[in-house]
């Protein structure tokens, strides 16, 4: 059986109209599915209003105790519950989760090397039995970008990584297809041309795109997650905008080994 795991990007979450379009399309996807989201931009905005300064290094958030409280409110509360409520309006019986709920995603605090990221988590494992039971009960899990260490500590965890690890974990029971849904139509040959989508990327063409620096900057960690997932038995990875959730769509990037 196929399982769709979709990670939604921050720019879609930020835009109410685009988010509504996405959630409608997501709810219409056939078969079991899981949604993963972050909410970093909203956390930064709310933090500014509350006088909590966001500390970012190379686009990664430094999660001190105050920031952890903020992102817990935004990710696991505001964003997660709004998404769940809207999915219910589309007859998609969603359940909002962090990795601590049902002990679904375990992680450890990232060790300090050159940079101390604070309460940032690196995933250790996924409780596939618990998630499978939710799916079998007809529920659609909606995971925020938070995990736990099994000792009572919540951890801020990259949403792309959570989506990848969920797809890897569930691939033993399902044919998993991992979607990274953001504001672009896919991996672009020309960043100024939205229609210059590279439709298919395998390991060899990926290396060519890296050499040509077509894949660079913020797309690099996303692609690393994609190929890591494929190497761990995830069936397929797709990158694109909301339209790729339409079964008739062909304009998105498909990644295979």
N, C-alpha and C positions, 0 to 999 in steps of 0.2 A: 504494500500500500504506500502511496506517495504521501509525504508530509512536507508542507510548505512552511519555511521559517523566514519571516520578513523582518529586516531591520529598517526602521524608518529614520531618515536623516533629520537633523536639527532645523534646517531651513523649512522643511515641510511642517514640522511641529509648530514653528513660529507663525506660520501663515494659516489663519483660521479656515479660510476658504479651501486652500490646498489640503489641509488636514481632513476636512469634511469629505472632500472628493476621494482622498486616499482611503479613509475608513469605510466609505461606501463600497469602493472597489475591493478592499480587503474582505469585507463581509460577504461579498459575492463569490469569492474563491471557493471552489468545490473541494471537499475533503478536509481532513484535519489540518490545522494550521496554528502557528505560534507567532506572536508579534513581539518585537523587542524595540525599546525606545530609550533615548537619553532625555535631555532637557537642559543641556549646559547653558545655552543662550538665555533661556528663561531664568535659570538660577542666577546668572550674572546680573540680569536686570533687577530681579527681586533683591539680590544682595546689595546692589547700589542703593535701592530705596531703604533698606534696613541698615545701611552703613557698614556692610560686610564686604570688604574688598576681595575681588577674585585675583588669585595669583596663578598665572599661567606661564609655563616654560615650554617653548616649541609647541604651543597649542594644547599642552596637557595641563590639567588643573592640579595644583598643589592642594591637597585636601587636609587642612588642619581641623581641629575639633569643631570650630565655629562653622567652617565650610561644610563639614559633614552633616551637621544639623540642618543647614540650609538645603543641601541637595536631597536629604531624606524627605524634607517637606515638599520640595518641588518634584523630584523624580517619582517617589513612592506615593506621594499624596496628590498634589495638584494635577500634574500631567497624567499620571497613571489612571486616576479615578475619572477624569474627564474623558479619556479615551475609552475606558470600559463603559461609561454611561452612554456615550455616543454609539458604540458598537451594539449595545442593547437595543437602541432605537432602530437598528437595522436587522433585528432578530438574530444577532450573533451573540450567543450566550458566553460572554467573556468573563474571565476571572483575573483580577490584577494581582501580580506577585512581585516580590523581590526574591533574590536567591535564598534569603533566610526562611521564607514561607515554605513549609513542607520540607525544609532542608534540601531544596531543589538544586542550588548551585553553591558549592563550597569553594573557598578561596583562601589565600594567605596574604598577609600584608607584604607589599613589595619591599624587598630588601633595599637598604640604602647603598647606592654605589656612588656615582658622581653627584646625584640629586636625590634629596629626600622628598618623595612624593606624598608623604604623610599617610593618611588612611586610604591608600589606593590598593586595590586587590588584584591579584593574578589568579586566574581560575585553576583549581585543582581537579574538580570533577563535577559531574552532573548526575542527579538522582533520576535516572531514566524511568525506573518503575513508577515513581510518584507521578511524573509528567505523563507517562503512558496511561495511567489510571484516569487522569483528568481528561485526556483526549478521548478515551474509551467511553467516558461518561457524557460526551458531547460538549465538553467545555473547551473554550479557546483561551489558553494562557496568554496573558499580556505581561511581559517581564520588563521592569524598569532596570536601569543600569546600576544595580546594587547587589552585592553578594554578602556572605558572612564567613567568619573563620571558625565557626563551631564552638567558640569560647565566649560568645556574647558580643562580638565586635562586628558592626556593619562596616562594609568597605565599598568605596566608590570604584566601579569597574567599567572599563571601556565597553560600550554597547556593541560595537562591531565584534569585539572578542567574545562577548556573551553569545551573540547570534551564531558565530562560528563554532563555539564549544557546544552549544545546544544541538546544532546540526550534526556535529561529530558524534556526540553522545547518543543521539536518537537514530543514527544510521544503522545501528545493529538491529533495530526493530522496523525501520521504515526506509523507503527510498527517499532520502531527504534532498530537497531542492532549496538552496539558500539564496534569498534575494536581498540585495542591498539597494534600497529605494531612496533616491535623493532627488535633487532638482534638475539634474542633467539626464539626457537620454541614454547615457552609457559612457564608456571610455571613448574619448574623442581624439581623432587625429589632429584636429585643430580646435583649440579651446574657444576660439571666436566663432566657430561654426557648429551650432547645436545638432546639425544633421550629419556631421562627419563621424558617425559612430563606427567603431571597430566591432563588427558583429560577432566575431568568434576569436577567442584567444586561447591558445594552448601553451604548454610549457616553452616550446621553442619560440613561438611568436612573442611571448611575454618577454623573453630575453632580448629579442630584437627591439621591442618597444622601449625597454629600459635603456639600451645602448643609444637609441635615438632621442632619449629624454622626453618621449611622448608621455610616458608614465613617470611622474616625478612628484615631489612635494607631498601634499596631503593625500594623494592617491596611493602612495607607496605602502603605508601601513595597511590600508584597506585591501590592496592586492596581495600582500603577504598573508593576511588572514584568509583570503579566498583560496590561495594555493595550499596553504596549510590544511584547510578543510578538505580540499579535493584529495590530498595525499592521505587523509585519514578516512577515506571511504564515503565522503559526501558525494552524492551522485552528480550534482551540477550546481554551478553558481551563476546567478544572473545579476547584472548591475544596470540600473536605469531609473527612469522616472515613474510616476504613477501609472502611465499607460502600459507598462510591461505586465501589469496584473491582468490586463485584458487578454483572454485566450487568443484573440485574433491578432494581437500586436506582434510585429516582427522587428521593431526598431529598438533594440537594447543589446547589451553585450552579454554573450554566453561564454563562460569559462569552463574548460575541461582540461584534463591532463593530456 
